[in-house]
């Protein structure tokens, strides 16, 4: 059953120009599920969005996650593009670069990329950069608006939300999402920060 998203707004769509269209980065995880559901059910946004799912082909369940995302997009009547990437290794940086290349490839001239980053992601980013010895600029964390290397716009409309607010939204609307088991592995620096710090 499709639930209205108007009862628990994640952000104010009026922050965007009325003619702006969006490509939503949809991993199938909790945060991007909340973002896509909200946009798909908001009368001011639902006709202005597409979703993109990146299949990294790193996990045995990667194809199942892809099918989950395609199915959700069909249910919510959202066009979805899937990009399967082949990585030279399984590091965080290589996966991030592959995602960014795929986003840049599929973004149309009238589209902005939307991601589901939130407060906890912001804290993790600042700590991650601090441990890497970043300068003062890096300590500023992610911006609500930035650009890909090719100049295309990225916006993070949920950056001021807590993880609990997003979880509450998911539970309110009885949404399902996929869990990446690699998120529990402290082998990756960001996961170590999330799980141990």
HELIX and SHEET records of a PDB file:
HELIX    1   1 UNK A   13  UNK A   15  5                                   3    
HELIX    2   2 UNK A   30  UNK A   40  1                                  11    
HELIX    3   3 UNK A   62  UNK A   75  1                                  14    
HELIX    4   4 UNK A   92  UNK A  106  1                                  15    
HELIX    5   5 UNK A  119  UNK A  131  1                                  13    
HELIX    6   6 UNK A  138  UNK A  140  5                                   3    
HELIX    7   7 UNK A  163  UNK A  172  1                                  10    
HELIX    8   8 UNK A  181  UNK A  184  5                                   4    
HELIX    9   9 UNK A  189  UNK A  196  1                                   8    
SHEET    1   A 6 UNK A  80  UNK A  84  0                                        
SHEET    2   A 6 UNK A  49  UNK A  55  1                                        
SHEET    3   A 6 UNK A  21  UNK A  25  1                                        
SHEET    4   A 6 UNK A 111  UNK A 114  1                                        
SHEET    5   A 6 UNK A 153  UNK A 155  1                                        
SHEET    6   A 6 UNK A 145  UNK A 147 -1                                        
END                                                                             
